[in-house]
Amino acid sequence: MSLTIAVANQKGGVGKTTTTVNLACALSKHGKKTLIIDADPQASATIYLRNDPRKLEAQHQTLYYGLLKEKSLTELVVGGNPALIPSSIMLSAADAELMSEPFSSVVLKEKVNELRDEYDFIIIDTPPNLSLLTINALSAADRVLIPTKAEYLDIMGIPLLFETIQKIQRRGNNRLQVLGILPTLFNAHFSQDRAILEELRASLGGSTRILEPINRSTAFGRSASVGKPILELDPNIPGAQVYYKLAEELITYAV
């Protein structure tokens, strides 16, 4: 049985896709069979891993066809390790269409359960909102990892995400636990970044783990532009080591 992690925050631009791809890469480098599910209609993880969403959509090879059509998720997998279930803009129609499904919040959970035995880890990249796609991802997950930039507007939405997580825990997924909050794009030389990190620790650190920050680096943008995880492009930068440590911790959980 695999461990499923949703990477979630309703705010965009906080490093969800970067975290998803690099954590998956770190797990695969530890010899763990890992699958990324791209549940974001923007298809950022799909593009990051050098796939063409338009071509995959034309082939009916995206998550939309697993959620709302007759395809199994196994049929949709592309790539090696980490493997990927890709997304495309077609997934933006899923919210409205899922509403007509019985138990619409657990459709992805049912699908993921069919392939859990095939992978050690499944990591779900979610859209930048609390849509039905995000609810499905949280309902399917064992852990949720919350990336956030060290900015006031980015941390303000975290309490609402916690409320959603608590409702999901009460209403059918009591396995779901918050793995932690991961500060991203952090610059220790900026007083605002340091102040936000301290505020996070003061306000949420008593109940939620605040992970070691991922330092701001142009290498992350470069890695996305060339379609290579930072762990392959520049594995020695400090941020890469944070992903390695987190992967090792998850492996310990899953033993």
N, C-alpha and C positions, 0 to 999 in steps of 0.2 A: 504494500500500500504506500502510495507516494504522499509527500507533503505538498499541499497547494498553498501558494502565497499570492494574495492580491496586492498589487502596488497601486495605492489609491490616494487621491486628493482631488477635491472638486475644483481646485485652482489649476490653471494651465501654466506651463513653463516652469515647473518646479523640479523637473528631472525625473519624472516617472519612467519615461521610456529609457533614458540613460541608465537608470537604476535597474530596470527590468533586464535589459540586454546584458549589462556588465555583471550583475549577480548571477544570471543564468550561465554566462561564460565562466565565471569563477567556479561555479558548481561543476560544470562539465570538465574543467581543468583538474578538479579533484576526482575525476573518474565517475561522476554521477550522471546518469542519463536524465537529461533535462529537456522540458518542453516549454516554450513560450506560447501563450495564447494572446494574440493581439485583439483585444476587445474594444479598441478605439477606432471609430470610423475614419479618423485622420490617418490611420495606418502607419504611424511613425515607426513602430518596431519593425513592421514589414519592410519599410523602405530602408531603415537602419541596417537591416541584414541583407541588403542588396537584392530585394525582390521588387517586381513591378506590380503594384496592386491592380492596375488596369488589365494587365495580361491575365493575372490570376482570377480576376472577376469574370473575364470573358470565358474562362475555363470552369467557372463555378467552383473555384478552389479556395473559397474564403469562408470565414466563420459564419457569415450570414446563412450560408447553405447548410451548415450544421445546426444552427439554432432554429431555423424556420422552414427548412426543406427536408428532404429525406436522407441527406448524406450523414454518415457517422463522422465524428471528429477524426477518427483514424484515417479516413479517406482524404482528409484535408491537409495532413501533415506534409510539410516540405522541409528539405535540409537534413542535416545530420545531427550533431550534438554541439550546442543546443539545437533542437528541432523547433519548428514554428508552425502554428496554425495562423495563417495570414488574415488580414483584414482588408477592407476597401471602403470607399464612400458608401457603397450599398448598405453597409451596416447601420448607417444613419436612419434607415427606415425601420430598423428592428424594434425600436422602442414602441412605436405605434402598433406594429404587427404583433408584438409580444402581448400587448394588452388583451388581445382576444384569446390568448392561450390560457387554459386552466392552470392555476398555480404558476403564473407568469414569472414570478421572482426566482423560481428554482429550475428553470429550463436548462440553464448552463450546468447547474449542479448535476442533474441527471445525465447530461452528456459527458461531463468530466468523469463521473463515476465509472463509465464504460471503459475508460482507458487508464485509470489510476494505476493498475497493476503493470502497465508498460513502462512507467517512468518513476524515477526516484523523486523528482521534483517537477512541479508544474507551476509556472509563474504567469500571472494574468496581468497584462497591462491594461489599465482602465481609462475611460474618457475623462476629460476635465469637467465633470459635473456629477451630480448625484442622480443620474438617470437610471432607468430600469436595467440598462447594461451594467452599470456599476453595482446595483443591488444584486444582480445575478452573479457577478464576480465575487462579491462578499459572501453570498449564500453558498458558493461553491468552495470557499477557501477555508483553510485551517488557521492561517495567520494573515494579518494585514500589516503591510509596511507602508508608512506614511512619509514620503519625501516632502520637504518644504524648504523654500528659500528663506533666508534670514531677513525677511521683510514683514512689516506689520500687516499689510494686506493679505499676505500669504498665510500667516498663522491665524488670522481672525476666523477663518472657516473651519479650523480643526475641531472646535467644540461641536459644530453641527455634524461633522463626519462621525465623531464619537457617539452622538445621539443615534445616528443611523446604525452604527455598528451594534450598539446596545439593543436596539429594536430587533435586529437580525438575530442576535444571540438569544433573545427571549422567544422569538417566534419561529425557531426551527433549526438554527445552527449554533448549538451550544459549544461546538468545537472551536469556534472562531475566537482567536486571541490577537490582541495588538502586539506585534513583534517589537514595534518601537517607532519613534519619529526620527527621521533621518534628515538633518539639516544639509542642504546642498548649496552649491555656488557660494560657499562661505569664504570670507576674506578677514582673517584675524587682524589685519591692519586697519579695518574700518570700524569705527566706534559703534556705528549702528548695528553691524553684524554681531559684534560682541554683546551689545545690549539686548538684541533679540534673542540670542542664544541663552543669555542669563534669564530673560523673561520666560522662555520656554521651560527652562529647568525649574524656575520658581513656581510657575503656575501649573505645570503638568508633570514635572519630574517626580513628584511624590507618588503618582499613580501610574505613570507611563515612562518607559525607558527612553531617554534622549540619547541617541547613538552618536558616535564620534562624527563630527562634521566632514563632509566631502569638500575639500578646498576648491575654490574657483580656479579653473585652469583653461586656457585656450585649447589644450589638448583634447578636451571633451568635445568641443565643437568640431575640431579637426577629425576626430574619430568618427563622428556621425557623417561628416561630409564624404569621407572615403569608404564608409560602410564597414568599419572595423571596430569592434569593442575596444575600449581603452586598454583592457588587459592584454590585447594583442599588439596595439599600436605603441603604447608607452607604459608597460606594466610596472615601472618603478616609481611613478608619481604617487604621492601620498594617498590620493583618492582611490587609486586602484587597490592599495593595501586594505582600505576599509572594506571594499567589496570582498576581498579574500577572507578577511576575518569574519565577516557576516556569513559567508558561505560555510566556513568551518563550524560556526555556531549552529547553523541550520542542520548541518550533517549530524551534529551531536544530538539535536532534537529528534531527528528522524531515526536514530539508532534504536 
